[in-house]
Amino acid sequence: MASLTTGLIENTPVAGIRPSVTFTVKITNDDTVASTVQIEGFYVAGTTKILYVLELFVLDPGEVATRIYYAEFDEF
């Protein structure tokens, strides 16, 4: 099973405005069999990572899934 990560994304405000308010994830299944996908999203509060997205779904062969998540955090 593949595991992919972006690592932490910095999103601190610039002149009082955050660079990003949402985060888009696009997943494709180029295989010939269905795949189970789990998306976990975390934000950082102090020194703690806090889970705020947990989604599990099946992606059929040739299917594309796009998910948009809230991202108004200093780091996510």
PyMOL Python script that loads the backbone (N, CA, C, O; Angstrom):
from pymol import cmd

cmd.read_pdbstr("""\
ATOM      1  N   MET A   1       0.840  -1.172   0.000  1.00  0.00           N
ATOM      2  CA  MET A   1       0.000   0.000   0.000  1.00  0.00           C
ATOM      3  C   MET A   1       0.889   1.240   0.000  1.00  0.00           C
ATOM      4  O   MET A   1       1.821   1.330   0.799  1.00  0.00           O
ATOM      5  N   ALA A   2       0.619   2.175  -0.866  1.00  0.00           N
ATOM      6  CA  ALA A   2       1.384   3.418  -0.939  1.00  0.00           C
ATOM      7  C   ALA A   2       0.936   4.375   0.154  1.00  0.00           C
ATOM      8  O   ALA A   2      -0.243   4.428   0.505  1.00  0.00           O
ATOM      9  N   SER A   3       1.877   5.121   0.682  1.00  0.00           N
ATOM     10  CA  SER A   3       1.582   6.152   1.667  1.00  0.00           C
ATOM     11  C   SER A   3       2.269   7.427   1.203  1.00  0.00           C
ATOM     12  O   SER A   3       3.493   7.471   1.076  1.00  0.00           O
ATOM     13  N   LEU A   4       1.487   8.451   0.955  1.00  0.00           N
ATOM     14  CA  LEU A   4       2.031   9.707   0.456  1.00  0.00           C
ATOM     15  C   LEU A   4       1.741  10.823   1.461  1.00  0.00           C
ATOM     16  O   LEU A   4       0.697  10.820   2.114  1.00  0.00           O
ATOM     17  N   THR A   5       2.660  11.769   1.580  1.00  0.00           N
ATOM     18  CA  THR A   5       2.465  12.899   2.482  1.00  0.00           C
ATOM     19  C   THR A   5       3.002  14.171   1.858  1.00  0.00           C
ATOM     20  O   THR A   5       3.953  14.145   1.077  1.00  0.00           O
ATOM     21  N   THR A   6       2.382  15.278   2.211  1.00  0.00           N
ATOM     22  CA  THR A   6       2.905  16.573   1.788  1.00  0.00           C
ATOM     23  C   THR A   6       3.898  17.101   2.806  1.00  0.00           C
ATOM     24  O   THR A   6       4.682  18.004   2.513  1.00  0.00           O
ATOM     25  N   GLY A   7       3.859  16.527   4.021  1.00  0.00           N
ATOM     26  CA  GLY A   7       4.584  17.141   5.118  1.00  0.00           C
ATOM     27  C   GLY A   7       3.804  18.364   5.553  1.00  0.00           C
ATOM     28  O   GLY A   7       2.728  18.634   5.020  1.00  0.00           O
ATOM     29  N   LEU A   8       4.327  19.103   6.509  1.00  0.00           N
ATOM     30  CA  LEU A   8       3.626  20.298   6.978  1.00  0.00           C
ATOM     31  C   LEU A   8       3.651  21.399   5.921  1.00  0.00           C
ATOM     32  O   LEU A   8       4.660  21.609   5.248  1.00  0.00           O
ATOM     33  N   ILE A   9       2.532  22.090   5.788  1.00  0.00           N
ATOM     34  CA  ILE A   9       2.431  23.235   4.881  1.00  0.00           C
ATOM     35  C   ILE A   9       2.251  24.479   5.735  1.00  0.00           C
ATOM     36  O   ILE A   9       1.301  24.571   6.513  1.00  0.00           O
ATOM     37  N   GLU A  10       3.153  25.427   5.593  1.00  0.00           N
ATOM     38  CA  GLU A  10       3.072  26.672   6.352  1.00  0.00           C
ATOM     39  C   GLU A  10       2.052  27.589   5.706  1.00  0.00           C
ATOM     40  O   GLU A  10       2.034  27.746   4.485  1.00  0.00           O
ATOM     41  N   ASN A  11       1.204  28.194   6.526  1.00  0.00           N
ATOM     42  CA  ASN A  11       0.106  29.023   6.019  1.00  0.00           C
ATOM     43  C   ASN A  11      -0.128  30.225   6.929  1.00  0.00           C
ATOM     44  O   ASN A  11      -1.270  30.603   7.187  1.00  0.00           O
ATOM     45  N   THR A  12       0.967  30.824   7.416  1.00  0.00           N
ATOM     46  CA  THR A  12       0.822  31.965   8.321  1.00  0.00           C
ATOM     47  C   THR A  12       0.346  33.193   7.544  1.00  0.00           C
ATOM     48  O   THR A  12       0.707  33.378   6.382  1.00  0.00           O
ATOM     49  N   PRO A  13      -0.465  34.028   8.194  1.00  0.00           N
ATOM     50  CA  PRO A  13      -1.006  35.214   7.517  1.00  0.00           C
ATOM     51  C   PRO A  13       0.090  36.176   7.053  1.00  0.00           C
ATOM     52  O   PRO A  13       1.112  36.355   7.715  1.00  0.00           O
ATOM     53  N   VAL A  14      -0.155  36.780   5.908  1.00  0.00           N
ATOM     54  CA  VAL A  14       0.712  37.820   5.359  1.00  0.00           C
ATOM     55  C   VAL A  14      -0.148  39.071   5.268  1.00  0.00           C
ATOM     56  O   VAL A  14      -1.164  39.084   4.574  1.00  0.00           O
ATOM     57  N   ALA A  15       0.265  40.131   5.976  1.00  0.00           N
ATOM     58  CA  ALA A  15      -0.520  41.368   6.049  1.00  0.00           C
ATOM     59  C   ALA A  15      -1.942  41.060   6.516  1.00  0.00           C
ATOM     60  O   ALA A  15      -2.903  41.678   6.056  1.00  0.00           O
ATOM     61  N   GLY A  16      -2.069  40.091   7.442  1.00  0.00           N
ATOM     62  CA  GLY A  16      -3.368  39.748   8.016  1.00  0.00           C
ATOM     63  C   GLY A  16      -4.224  38.803   7.192  1.00  0.00           C
ATOM     64  O   GLY A  16      -5.343  38.478   7.590  1.00  0.00           O
ATOM     65  N   ILE A  17      -3.714  38.354   6.045  1.00  0.00           N
ATOM     66  CA  ILE A  17      -4.493  37.473   5.162  1.00  0.00           C
ATOM     67  C   ILE A  17      -3.721  36.176   4.951  1.00  0.00           C
ATOM     68  O   ILE A  17      -2.532  36.193   4.633  1.00  0.00           O
ATOM     69  N   ARG A  18      -4.411  35.052   5.131  1.00  0.00           N
ATOM     70  CA  ARG A  18      -3.772  33.744   4.915  1.00  0.00           C
ATOM     71  C   ARG A  18      -3.611  33.478   3.420  1.00  0.00           C
ATOM     72  O   ARG A  18      -4.505  33.802   2.639  1.00  0.00           O
ATOM     73  N   PRO A  19      -2.478  32.890   3.011  1.00  0.00           N
ATOM     74  CA  PRO A  19      -2.292  32.535   1.604  1.00  0.00           C
ATOM     75  C   PRO A  19      -3.331  31.513   1.121  1.00  0.00           C
ATOM     76  O   PRO A  19      -3.771  31.575  -0.027  1.00  0.00           O
ATOM     77  N   SER A  20      -3.725  30.571   1.996  1.00  0.00           N
ATOM     78  CA  SER A  20      -4.677  29.527   1.603  1.00  0.00           C
ATOM     79  C   SER A  20      -5.790  29.414   2.630  1.00  0.00           C
ATOM     80  O   SER A  20      -5.539  29.455   3.835  1.00  0.00           O
ATOM     81  N   VAL A  21      -7.020  29.272   2.152  1.00  0.00           N
ATOM     82  CA  VAL A  21      -8.152  29.031   3.048  1.00  0.00           C
ATOM     83  C   VAL A  21      -8.715  27.630   2.845  1.00  0.00           C
ATOM     84  O   VAL A  21      -9.440  27.115   3.696  1.00  0.00           O
ATOM     85  N   THR A  22      -8.377  27.012   1.706  1.00  0.00           N
ATOM     86  CA  THR A  22      -8.771  25.630   1.442  1.00  0.00           C
ATOM     87  C   THR A  22      -7.585  24.873   0.853  1.00  0.00           C
ATOM     88  O   THR A  22      -6.620  25.463   0.367  1.00  0.00           O
ATOM     89  N   PHE A  23      -7.691  23.551   0.913  1.00  0.00           N
ATOM     90  CA  PHE A  23      -6.644  22.672   0.401  1.00  0.00           C
ATOM     91  C   PHE A  23      -7.325  21.611  -0.451  1.00  0.00           C
ATOM     92  O   PHE A  23      -8.238  20.936   0.024  1.00  0.00           O
ATOM     93  N   THR A  24      -6.904  21.452  -1.691  1.00  0.00           N
ATOM     94  CA  THR A  24      -7.524  20.498  -2.598  1.00  0.00           C
ATOM     95  C   THR A  24      -6.636  19.272  -2.783  1.00  0.00           C
ATOM     96  O   THR A  24      -5.433  19.388  -3.013  1.00  0.00           O
ATOM     97  N   VAL A  25      -7.254  18.095  -2.678  1.00  0.00           N
ATOM     98  CA  VAL A  25      -6.569  16.827  -2.892  1.00  0.00           C
ATOM     99  C   VAL A  25      -7.225  16.155  -4.090  1.00  0.00           C
ATOM    100  O   VAL A  25      -8.442  15.972  -4.115  1.00  0.00           O
ATOM    101  N   LYS A  26      -6.417  15.786  -5.085  1.00  0.00           N
ATOM    102  CA  LYS A  26      -6.924  15.089  -6.266  1.00  0.00           C
ATOM    103  C   LYS A  26      -6.239  13.730  -6.349  1.00  0.00           C
ATOM    104  O   LYS A  26      -5.012  13.637  -6.314  1.00  0.00           O
ATOM    105  N   ILE A  27      -7.050  12.677  -6.458  1.00  0.00           N
ATOM    106  CA  ILE A  27      -6.532  11.313  -6.464  1.00  0.00           C
ATOM    107  C   ILE A  27      -7.069  10.597  -7.692  1.00  0.00           C
ATOM    108  O   ILE A  27      -8.256  10.696  -8.004  1.00  0.00           O
ATOM    109  N   THR A  28      -6.198   9.875  -8.388  1.00  0.00           N
ATOM    110  CA  THR A  28      -6.639   9.073  -9.528  1.00  0.00           C
ATOM    111  C   THR A  28      -6.285   7.614  -9.281  1.00  0.00           C
ATOM    112  O   THR A  28      -5.270   7.302  -8.659  1.00  0.00           O
ATOM    113  N   ASN A  29      -7.136   6.729  -9.777  1.00  0.00           N
ATOM    114  CA  ASN A  29      -6.848   5.301  -9.696  1.00  0.00           C
ATOM    115  C   ASN A  29      -6.607   4.807 -11.117  1.00  0.00           C
ATOM    116  O   ASN A  29      -7.557   4.569 -11.863  1.00  0.00           O
ATOM    117  N   ASP A  30      -5.354   4.655 -11.491  1.00  0.00           N
ATOM    118  CA  ASP A  30      -4.977   4.208 -12.827  1.00  0.00           C
ATOM    119  C   ASP A  30      -4.824   2.693 -12.903  1.00  0.00           C
ATOM    120  O   ASP A  30      -4.394   2.160 -13.926  1.00  0.00           O
ATOM    121  N   ASP A  31      -5.173   2.003 -11.830  1.00  0.00           N
ATOM    122  CA  ASP A  31      -5.060   0.547 -11.776  1.00  0.00           C
ATOM    123  C   ASP A  31      -6.299  -0.103 -12.409  1.00  0.00           C
ATOM    124  O   ASP A  31      -7.221   0.594 -12.832  1.00  0.00           O
ATOM    125  N   THR A  32      -6.313  -1.410 -12.470  1.00  0.00           N
ATOM    126  CA  THR A  32      -7.447  -2.151 -13.034  1.00  0.00           C
ATOM    127  C   THR A  32      -8.369  -2.692 -11.949  1.00  0.00           C
ATOM    128  O   THR A  32      -9.377  -3.330 -12.252  1.00  0.00           O
ATOM    129  N   VAL A  33      -8.031  -2.441 -10.694  1.00  0.00           N
ATOM    130  CA  VAL A  33      -8.861  -2.872  -9.567  1.00  0.00           C
ATOM    131  C   VAL A  33      -9.149  -1.676  -8.661  1.00  0.00           C
ATOM    132  O   VAL A  33      -8.409  -0.693  -8.658  1.00  0.00           O
ATOM    133  N   ALA A  34     -10.233  -1.775  -7.895  1.00  0.00           N
ATOM    134  CA  ALA A  34     -10.599  -0.706  -6.967  1.00  0.00           C
ATOM    135  C   ALA A  34      -9.550  -0.572  -5.865  1.00  0.00           C
ATOM    136  O   ALA A  34      -8.881  -1.541  -5.506  1.00  0.00           O
ATOM    137  N   SER A  35      -9.421   0.626  -5.342  1.00  0.00           N
ATOM    138  CA  SER A  35      -8.477   0.894  -4.255  1.00  0.00           C
ATOM    139  C   SER A  35      -9.193   1.608  -3.121  1.00  0.00           C
ATOM    140  O   SER A  35     -10.083   2.429  -3.343  1.00  0.00           O
ATOM    141  N   THR A  36      -8.789   1.283  -1.912  1.00  0.00           N
ATOM    142  CA  THR A  36      -9.310   1.986  -0.748  1.00  0.00           C
ATOM    143  C   THR A  36      -8.363   3.129  -0.426  1.00  0.00           C
ATOM    144  O   THR A  36      -7.147   2.946  -0.360  1.00  0.00           O
ATOM    145  N   VAL A  37      -8.935   4.313  -0.226  1.00  0.00           N
ATOM    146  CA  VAL A  37      -8.142   5.519   0.027  1.00  0.00           C
ATOM    147  C   VAL A  37      -8.507   6.056   1.407  1.00  0.00           C
ATOM    148  O   VAL A  37      -9.684   6.160   1.751  1.00  0.00           O
ATOM    149  N   GLN A  38      -7.497   6.391   2.184  1.00  0.00           N
ATOM    150  CA  GLN A  38      -7.719   7.038   3.475  1.00  0.00           C
ATOM    151  C   GLN A  38      -6.974   8.360   3.475  1.00  0.00           C
ATOM    152  O   GLN A  38      -5.772   8.406   3.210  1.00  0.00           O
ATOM    153  N   ILE A  39      -7.689   9.430   3.770  1.00  0.00           N
ATOM    154  CA  ILE A  39      -7.086  10.759   3.848  1.00  0.00           C
ATOM    155  C   ILE A  39      -7.123  11.213   5.297  1.00  0.00           C
ATOM    156  O   ILE A  39      -8.173  11.206   5.939  1.00  0.00           O
ATOM    157  N   GLU A  40      -5.963  11.608   5.803  1.00  0.00           N
ATOM    158  CA  GLU A  40      -5.856  12.156   7.148  1.00  0.00           C
ATOM    159  C   GLU A  40      -5.283  13.560   7.035  1.00  0.00           C
ATOM    160  O   GLU A  40      -4.260  13.767   6.382  1.00  0.00           O
ATOM    161  N   GLY A  41      -5.932  14.515   7.663  1.00  0.00           N
ATOM    162  CA  GLY A  41      -5.449  15.897   7.669  1.00  0.00           C
ATOM    163  C   GLY A  41      -5.217  16.351   9.096  1.00  0.00           C
ATOM    164  O   GLY A  41      -6.043  16.110   9.976  1.00  0.00           O
ATOM    165  N   PHE A  42      -4.099  17.005   9.320  1.00  0.00           N
ATOM    166  CA  PHE A  42      -3.734  17.478  10.653  1.00  0.00           C
ATOM    167  C   PHE A  42      -3.432  18.972  10.593  1.00  0.00           C
ATOM    168  O   PHE A  42      -3.000  19.490   9.563  1.00  0.00           O
ATOM    169  N   TYR A  43      -3.665  19.651  11.708  1.00  0.00           N
ATOM    170  CA  TYR A  43      -3.146  21.007  11.859  1.00  0.00           C
ATOM    171  C   TYR A  43      -2.298  21.030  13.116  1.00  0.00           C
ATOM    172  O   TYR A  43      -2.413  20.148  13.967  1.00  0.00           O
ATOM    173  N   VAL A  44      -1.449  22.038  13.231  1.00  0.00           N
ATOM    174  CA  VAL A  44      -0.525  22.127  14.358  1.00  0.00           C
ATOM    175  C   VAL A  44      -0.984  23.224  15.308  1.00  0.00           C
ATOM    176  O   VAL A  44      -1.252  24.352  14.893  1.00  0.00           O
ATOM    177  N   ALA A  45      -1.072  22.877  16.587  1.00  0.00           N
ATOM    178  CA  ALA A  45      -1.374  23.847  17.643  1.00  0.00           C
ATOM    179  C   ALA A  45      -0.250  23.740  18.658  1.00  0.00           C
ATOM    180  O   ALA A  45      -0.181  22.771  19.415  1.00  0.00           O
ATOM    181  N   GLY A  46       0.619  24.721  18.675  1.00  0.00           N
ATOM    182  CA  GLY A  46       1.798  24.663  19.544  1.00  0.00           C
ATOM    183  C   GLY A  46       2.740  23.582  19.045  1.00  0.00           C
ATOM    184  O   GLY A  46       3.311  23.706  17.962  1.00  0.00           O
ATOM    185  N   THR A  47       2.907  22.530  19.820  1.00  0.00           N
ATOM    186  CA  THR A  47       3.774  21.418  19.419  1.00  0.00           C
ATOM    187  C   THR A  47       2.965  20.141  19.174  1.00  0.00           C
ATOM    188  O   THR A  47       3.527  19.048  19.102  1.00  0.00           O
ATOM    189  N   THR A  48       1.644  20.286  19.045  1.00  0.00           N
ATOM    190  CA  THR A  48       0.758  19.135  18.902  1.00  0.00           C
ATOM    191  C   THR A  48       0.109  19.097  17.529  1.00  0.00           C
ATOM    192  O   THR A  48      -0.406  20.108  17.052  1.00  0.00           O
ATOM    193  N   LYS A  49       0.133  17.923  16.888  1.00  0.00           N
ATOM    194  CA  LYS A  49      -0.606  17.707  15.645  1.00  0.00           C
ATOM    195  C   LYS A  49      -2.005  17.222  16.005  1.00  0.00           C
ATOM    196  O   LYS A  49      -2.155  16.268  16.768  1.00  0.00           O
ATOM    197  N   ILE A  50      -3.029  17.873  15.459  1.00  0.00           N
ATOM    198  CA  ILE A  50      -4.414  17.533  15.773  1.00  0.00           C
ATOM    199  C   ILE A  50      -5.123  17.095  14.495  1.00  0.00           C
ATOM    200  O   ILE A  50      -5.128  17.816  13.497  1.00  0.00           O
ATOM    201  N   LEU A  51      -5.716  15.915  14.535  1.00  0.00           N
ATOM    202  CA  LEU A  51      -6.437  15.367  13.383  1.00  0.00           C
ATOM    203  C   LEU A  51      -7.732  16.147  13.178  1.00  0.00           C
ATOM    204  O   LEU A  51      -8.518  16.293  14.115  1.00  0.00           O
ATOM    205  N   TYR A  52      -7.967  16.655  11.958  1.00  0.00           N
ATOM    206  CA  TYR A  52      -9.228  17.326  11.666  1.00  0.00           C
ATOM    207  C   TYR A  52      -9.910  16.781  10.416  1.00  0.00           C
ATOM    208  O   TYR A  52     -11.059  17.127  10.144  1.00  0.00           O
ATOM    209  N   VAL A  53      -9.226  15.941   9.656  1.00  0.00           N
ATOM    210  CA  VAL A  53      -9.827  15.271   8.501  1.00  0.00           C
ATOM    211  C   VAL A  53      -9.508  13.785   8.599  1.00  0.00           C
ATOM    212  O   VAL A  53      -8.351  13.401   8.771  1.00  0.00           O
ATOM    213  N   LEU A  54     -10.532  12.958   8.489  1.00  0.00           N
ATOM    214  CA  LEU A  54     -10.344  11.517   8.408  1.00  0.00           C
ATOM    215  C   LEU A  54     -11.422  10.997   7.474  1.00  0.00           C
ATOM    216  O   LEU A  54     -12.600  10.953   7.830  1.00  0.00           O
ATOM    217  N   GLU A  55     -11.012  10.608   6.284  1.00  0.00           N
ATOM    218  CA  GLU A  55     -11.961  10.165   5.263  1.00  0.00           C
ATOM    219  C   GLU A  55     -11.463   8.864   4.654  1.00  0.00           C
ATOM    220  O   GLU A  55     -10.287   8.733   4.316  1.00  0.00           O
ATOM    221  N   LEU A  56     -12.365   7.910   4.518  1.00  0.00           N
ATOM    222  CA  LEU A  56     -12.060   6.609   3.940  1.00  0.00           C
ATOM    223  C   LEU A  56     -13.094   6.339   2.846  1.00  0.00           C
ATOM    224  O   LEU A  56     -14.298   6.430   3.083  1.00  0.00           O
ATOM    225  N   PHE A  57     -12.608   6.002   1.637  1.00  0.00           N
ATOM    226  CA  PHE A  57     -13.530   5.722   0.539  1.00  0.00           C
ATOM    227  C   PHE A  57     -12.862   4.803  -0.469  1.00  0.00           C
ATOM    228  O   PHE A  57     -11.644   4.626  -0.455  1.00  0.00           O
ATOM    229  N   VAL A  58     -13.677   4.218  -1.347  1.00  0.00           N
ATOM    230  CA  VAL A  58     -13.189   3.316  -2.387  1.00  0.00           C
ATOM    231  C   VAL A  58     -13.172   4.068  -3.709  1.00  0.00           C
ATOM    232  O   VAL A  58     -14.131   4.756  -4.060  1.00  0.00           O
ATOM    233  N   LEU A  59     -12.074   3.928  -4.433  1.00  0.00           N
ATOM    234  CA  LEU A  59     -11.907   4.560  -5.734  1.00  0.00           C
ATOM    235  C   LEU A  59     -11.862   3.459  -6.787  1.00  0.00           C
ATOM    236  O   LEU A  59     -10.940   2.643  -6.805  1.00  0.00           O
ATOM    237  N   ASP A  60     -12.857   3.440  -7.660  1.00  0.00           N
ATOM    238  CA  ASP A  60     -12.943   2.419  -8.704  1.00  0.00           C
ATOM    239  C   ASP A  60     -11.863   2.622  -9.772  1.00  0.00           C
ATOM    240  O   ASP A  60     -11.291   3.708  -9.868  1.00  0.00           O
ATOM    241  N   PRO A  61     -11.578   1.594 -10.573  1.00  0.00           N
ATOM    242  CA  PRO A  61     -10.571   1.730 -11.639  1.00  0.00           C
ATOM    243  C   PRO A  61     -10.928   2.883 -12.582  1.00  0.00           C
ATOM    244  O   PRO A  61     -12.070   3.009 -13.026  1.00  0.00           O
ATOM    245  N   GLY A  62      -9.941   3.710 -12.873  1.00  0.00           N
ATOM    246  CA  GLY A  62     -10.144   4.841 -13.781  1.00  0.00           C
ATOM    247  C   GLY A  62     -10.844   6.029 -13.158  1.00  0.00           C
ATOM    248  O   GLY A  62     -11.013   7.051 -13.823  1.00  0.00           O
ATOM    249  N   GLU A  63     -11.256   5.933 -11.909  1.00  0.00           N
ATOM    250  CA  GLU A  63     -11.989   7.012 -11.257  1.00  0.00           C
ATOM    251  C   GLU A  63     -11.039   8.086 -10.731  1.00  0.00           C
ATOM    252  O   GLU A  63      -9.885   7.812 -10.399  1.00  0.00           O
ATOM    253  N   VAL A  64     -11.553   9.315 -10.664  1.00  0.00           N
ATOM    254  CA  VAL A  64     -10.823  10.456 -10.121  1.00  0.00           C
ATOM    255  C   VAL A  64     -11.655  11.042  -8.988  1.00  0.00           C
ATOM    256  O   VAL A  64     -12.863  11.226  -9.136  1.00  0.00           O
ATOM    257  N   ALA A  65     -11.022  11.333  -7.869  1.00  0.00           N
ATOM    258  CA  ALA A  65     -11.715  11.946  -6.735  1.00  0.00           C
ATOM    259  C   ALA A  65     -11.031  13.262  -6.401  1.00  0.00           C
ATOM    260  O   ALA A  65      -9.803  13.342  -6.352  1.00  0.00           O
ATOM    261  N   THR A  66     -11.833  14.287  -6.175  1.00  0.00           N
ATOM    262  CA  THR A  66     -11.323  15.582  -5.744  1.00  0.00           C
ATOM    263  C   THR A  66     -11.990  15.926  -4.427  1.00  0.00           C
ATOM    264  O   THR A  66     -13.216  15.887  -4.316  1.00  0.00           O
ATOM    265  N   ARG A  67     -11.202  16.257  -3.445  1.00  0.00           N
ATOM    266  CA  ARG A  67     -11.704  16.639  -2.128  1.00  0.00           C
ATOM    267  C   ARG A  67     -11.134  18.011  -1.784  1.00  0.00           C
ATOM    268  O   ARG A  67      -9.964  18.291  -2.046  1.00  0.00           O
ATOM    269  N   ILE A  68     -11.964  18.855  -1.202  1.00  0.00           N
ATOM    270  CA  ILE A  68     -11.540  20.194  -0.784  1.00  0.00           C
ATOM    271  C   ILE A  68     -11.750  20.299   0.717  1.00  0.00           C
ATOM    272  O   ILE A  68     -12.836  20.025   1.228  1.00  0.00           O
ATOM    273  N   TYR A  69     -10.691  20.700   1.418  1.00  0.00           N
ATOM    274  CA  TYR A  69     -10.721  20.768   2.873  1.00  0.00           C
ATOM    275  C   TYR A  69     -10.402  22.177   3.362  1.00  0.00           C
ATOM    276  O   TYR A  69      -9.690  22.931   2.699  1.00  0.00           O
ATOM    277  N   TYR A  70     -10.930  22.513   4.509  1.00  0.00           N
ATOM    278  CA  TYR A  70     -10.666  23.757   5.210  1.00  0.00           C
ATOM    279  C   TYR A  70      -9.182  23.807   5.569  1.00  0.00           C
ATOM    280  O   TYR A  70      -8.605  22.798   5.974  1.00  0.00           O
ATOM    281  N   ALA A  71      -8.567  24.976   5.422  1.00  0.00           N
ATOM    282  CA  ALA A  71      -7.122  25.049   5.696  1.00  0.00           C
ATOM    283  C   ALA A  71      -6.709  26.371   6.339  1.00  0.00           C
ATOM    284  O   ALA A  71      -5.585  26.828   6.126  1.00  0.00           O
ATOM    285  N   GLU A  72      -7.578  26.985   7.108  1.00  0.00           N
ATOM    286  CA  GLU A  72      -7.212  28.253   7.737  1.00  0.00           C
ATOM    287  C   GLU A  72      -6.486  28.029   9.062  1.00  0.00           C
ATOM    288  O   GLU A  72      -6.975  28.379  10.137  1.00  0.00           O
ATOM    289  N   PHE A  73      -5.308  27.436   8.943  1.00  0.00           N
ATOM    290  CA  PHE A  73      -4.427  27.160  10.076  1.00  0.00           C
ATOM    291  C   PHE A  73      -3.043  27.714   9.746  1.00  0.00           C
ATOM    292  O   PHE A  73      -2.708  27.898   8.576  1.00  0.00           O
ATOM    293  N   ASP A  74      -2.229  27.984  10.794  1.00  0.00           N
ATOM    294  CA  ASP A  74      -0.862  28.435  10.569  1.00  0.00           C
ATOM    295  C   ASP A  74      -0.022  27.356   9.889  1.00  0.00           C
ATOM    296  O   ASP A  74       0.809  27.652   9.030  1.00  0.00           O
ATOM    297  N   GLU A  75      -0.248  26.101  10.284  1.00  0.00           N
ATOM    298  CA  GLU A  75       0.424  24.951   9.656  1.00  0.00           C
ATOM    299  C   GLU A  75      -0.579  23.807   9.591  1.00  0.00           C
ATOM    300  O   GLU A  75      -1.303  23.546  10.552  1.00  0.00           O
ATOM    301  N   PHE A  76      -0.612  23.134   8.455  1.00  0.00           N
ATOM    302  CA  PHE A  76      -1.506  21.969   8.328  1.00  0.00           C
ATOM    303  C   PHE A  76      -0.820  20.912   7.506  1.00  0.00           C
ATOM    304  O   PHE A  76      -1.389  19.846   7.272  1.00  0.00           O
TER     305      PHE A  76
END
""", "prot")
cmd.dss("prot")
cmd.show_as("cartoon", "prot")
cmd.util.cbc("prot")
cmd.orient("prot")
